[in-house]
Structure formats: C-alpha cells, structure tokens
Amino acid sequence: MDYILATLCIIVLFGMIGLNVFGLPGNWLAVGVLALWKLLAPAAPGMDTWFFATVVGAAAVGEVLEFGVQMLGGKRYGSTGRGNLGGILGAIAGAILGAPFLFGLGALPGALAGAWFGCYLAELSHGRPRDAARQAAWGAFVGKFLGLSLKFAAGAVVAVMGAGQVWPA
C-alpha cells in the first residue's frame, strides 16, 4: 500500500509541473503536496527543514526567473516598461484563452502569443513605431519561452527531490 500511495503522490507532483503552462502556480502546489505528505506521514526521514527550504527556494527561483527572463528578453529587444507589463498581462490572458484548445495544451501557445500581442499593443499605445513595437514583442515572446522553460526546470527539481523523499525506503 505504501508503494501505491507513493506512486500516486509522485504522479501528482509531476502533474503539478504541467499547471505552469496555464499560468497557475504548479511549483507551489507541488510544494503544498509535499507539505501535505509530511503532515500525513510525519516520520518521513528526509523531509526536514532543509528539504523544505530547498524546494521552496527552487519554486521561488522558478517564479523569479520566469518573469525576470521575460522582462530581460523584452528589454534586450527594446521594450519599454509598459511593453513588458503588456507582455506579462498578455501572456496570462493568452494562457487562459488558449487553455480550452488541444486538451489544455493550447495554453502554452496562447501564453506565447499573448506575450507577443500584449507587448506589441502596449508599445503601439506608447507611441512607438510598428517596427520597434514588433521587435520588442519578439523579445517578450522569446523571454516568455525561456522563462517558462526555466520555471519548468525548477518544478522538475521540486518534483524529483520530492519523489526521492516520498518513495518508501
């Protein structure tokens, strides 16, 4: 029975990573699942303060990298602060609008397209020429893609570390 529960918990942990595509806090939910496991199985030997500090740190780094890399991508391609904000808001809206397509996987292209259109429209509203707005939008697009990739990697760290602690010794 221990192996069945551990297997289910590990599946849930890795499933949480997929929630990042929808703009949901998948890494934080995975940390929550690990905290729940510790609550239900307090004798778990490796789930100590350092373990939780590490997984919380990995989740936090994933969040910072996601938004930071998107903003740096936009800045590198000439985006203004307004364009970056438009890209972030557009990515969230795009993920929500894209979620009903491709069995939920449409959220990923929706977030990327939303980052592009959000930045582009924000730059145009700021009075920037179309070519400059288009270039800044590509920076937001590339930054969002790289930021999501890094957030997924941070979620994988949380899930792998958690799987190692959840699996019965």
C-alpha positions in Angstrom: 0.0 0.0 0.0 2.9 2.4 0.7 4.2 2.0 -2.8 0.7 2.7 -4.3 0.3 5.9 -2.3 3.9 7.0 -3.1 3.3 6.3 -6.8 0.1 8.4 -6.8 1.9 11.2 -4.9 4.7 11.2 -7.4 2.3 11.3 -10.4 0.6 14.3 -8.8 3.9 16.0 -8.2 4.9 15.7 -11.8 1.4 16.7 -12.9 1.7 19.9 -11.0 4.5 21.0 -13.3 2.1 21.0 -16.2 -0.1 23.6 -14.4 2.7 26.1 -15.1 1.5 26.2 -18.7 -1.8 27.6 -17.6 -0.2 30.4 -15.6 -1.1 28.5 -12.4 1.3 28.1 -9.6 2.2 24.5 -10.3 5.5 24.6 -8.5 3.9 26.0 -5.3 1.2 23.4 -5.5 3.8 20.7 -5.7 5.4 22.1 -2.6 2.0 22.0 -1.0 1.6 18.4 -1.9 4.9 17.6 -0.2 3.9 19.5 2.9 0.6 17.5 3.0 2.7 14.3 2.6 4.8 15.3 5.5 1.7 16.1 7.6 0.2 12.7 6.8 3.5 10.8 7.2 5.4 12.8 9.8 8.0 10.0 10.1 9.3 10.7 6.6 13.0 10.9 7.4 14.4 13.2 4.8 11.6 15.8 4.8 13.2 18.2 7.3 13.6 21.9 7.4 16.5 21.9 4.9 14.5 19.9 2.4 11.6 22.3 2.6 13.9 25.3 2.4 15.4 23.8 -0.8 12.1 23.0 -2.5 10.6 26.4 -1.5 13.8 28.1 -2.8 13.6 26.2 -6.1 9.9 27.2 -6.5 10.8 30.9 -5.7 13.7 30.9 -8.2 11.4 29.5 -10.9 9.0 32.4 -10.4 11.7 35.0 -10.4 13.3 33.5 -13.5 10.0 33.3 -15.4 9.2 36.9 -15.0 12.8 38.2 -15.0 13.8 36.5 -18.2 10.6 37.7 -20.0 11.4 41.2 -18.9 15.1 40.9 -19.9 14.1 39.5 -23.2 11.8 42.4 -23.9 14.3 44.9 -22.7 17.0 43.4 -24.8 14.8 43.8 -27.9 13.9 47.4 -27.0 10.7 47.0 -24.9 9.7 49.7 -22.5 8.3 49.1 -19.0 4.8 49.4 -20.5 5.6 46.9 -23.2 6.9 44.4 -20.6 3.8 44.8 -18.5 1.7 44.3 -21.6 3.7 41.2 -22.4 3.2 39.7 -18.9 -0.6 40.5 -18.9 -0.9 39.3 -22.4 0.8 36.0 -21.6 -1.7 35.4 -18.7 -4.7 36.3 -20.9 -3.3 34.1 -23.7 -2.8 31.1 -21.5 -6.4 31.4 -20.2 -7.9 31.9 -23.7 -5.8 29.1 -25.2 -6.5 26.6 -22.4 -9.7 25.1 -24.0 -7.8 24.1 -27.1 -5.7 21.0 -27.7 -6.9 19.3 -24.5 -5.5 22.2 -22.4 -2.1 22.3 -24.2 -3.3 25.3 -26.1 -2.4 27.4 -23.1 1.3 27.2 -24.0 1.0 28.7 -27.5 -1.7 31.0 -26.1 0.7 32.3 -23.4 3.5 32.9 -26.0 1.2 34.6 -28.5 -0.3 36.6 -25.6 3.1 37.8 -24.6 3.8 38.9 -28.2 0.5 40.7 -28.7 0.4 42.2 -25.3 3.8 43.7 -25.7 3.1 44.8 -29.3 -0.1 46.6 -28.4 1.4 48.2 -25.3 4.3 49.5 -27.3 1.9 50.9 -30.0 -0.2 52.6 -27.4 3.0 54.1 -26.1 3.5 55.8 -29.5 6.3 53.5 -30.7 6.7 52.8 -34.4 5.4 49.5 -35.6 8.8 48.0 -36.4 10.1 48.9 -32.9 7.0 47.5 -31.3 7.3 44.3 -33.4 10.9 43.9 -32.3 10.1 44.4 -28.7 7.2 41.9 -28.9 9.6 39.3 -30.3 11.8 39.9 -27.2 8.8 39.3 -24.9 7.9 36.2 -26.9 11.4 34.7 -26.6 11.7 35.8 -23.0 8.4 34.1 -22.1 9.5 30.9 -23.7 12.8 30.9 -21.9 11.2 31.9 -18.7 8.7 29.1 -18.8 11.4 26.7 -19.7 13.3 27.7 -16.6 10.2 27.6 -14.4 9.5 24.0 -15.7 13.1 23.1 -14.8 12.6 24.5 -11.3 9.4 22.5 -11.0 11.2 19.4 -12.1 13.8 19.9 -9.3 10.9 20.2 -6.8 9.2 17.0 -8.2 12.4 14.9 -8.4 13.5 15.9 -4.9 10.0 15.2 -3.6 9.8 11.8 -5.3 13.1 10.8 -3.6 11.6 11.6 -0.2 8.2 10.2 -0.8 9.3 6.8 -2.1 9.4 4.2 0.7 12.9 3.3 1.9 
